Amino acid sequence: MQIRELKIPDSYEITPKPFGDDRGVFFEWYRSDRLEAVIGHSLSLAQGNQSVSRRGVVRGIHFADVPPSQAKYVTAPRGAVLDFVIDLRVGSPAFGQWDSVLLDDVDHRAIYIAEGLGHCFVALTEDANVSYLVSAPYNAEREHGINPLDPAVGLDFPIASDALLLSPKDTDAPTLAEAEATGLLPTWENARAFYDSLNEGR
């Protein structure tokens, strides 16, 4: 298993090592010890989610208040999605920037997204299955969104814009500038303090 930090601090691409033979293939798609060695603390698993999406479906940009927010470990056991992590932490050296990882059933990669970061993906295949392990239960009152089509964020979707399918919740979400102006976004300082508290309690 290889773990590589993305250009957004506190996000990582995880590539498992497959073992194949005439029966099929085996691989470890999650290892708590390997992840802890990189992020500095164990990932407390509080909830598991699964989504199934048509090609062109966009989900996100979603994030939650810090603390506790939700750290996410995401993979695609069937089909393919392009998964985005967006730095929404005001004061971060990478604020407003994003990176992406192709998650599919060929290379079986995963992505780890720390608390306070934004998450979004676009389905590249029909019936794209995405599995999420998250560190805190869903809390609607603490969940927020940024419009994934905000040109200031500039997510690069590899599908024509007229073929994208978004929920009204996501298209009605504020832009990054609007969310920052209203104090909706997490801060780099609060996020780092929360990460430090998790590291101290490892």
URLINRA-V566302 format. One record per run of one state. SS is the DSSP state (2 for helix, 1 for strand, 0 for the rest). FROM is the first residue (numbers start at 1). TO is the last residue. If there is no record, write none. Layout:
# URLINRA-V566302
SS/FROM/TO  SS/FROM/TO
This chain:
# URLINRA-V566302
0/1/1  1/2/5  0/6/10  1/11/15  0/16/18  1/19/21  0/22/23  1/24/26  0/27/31  2/32/39  0/40/46  1/47/53  0/54/56  1/57/64  0/65/71  1/72/78  0/79/79  1/80/86  0/87/89  1/90/90  0/91/97  1/98/104  0/105/109  1/110/113  0/114/117  1/118/123  0/124/127  1/128/134  0/135/139  2/140/142  1/143/146  0/147/160  2/161/163  0/164/164  1/165/165  0/166/167  2/168/171  0/172/173  1/174/174  0/175/175  2/176/181  0/182/186  1/187/187  2/188/200  0/201/202
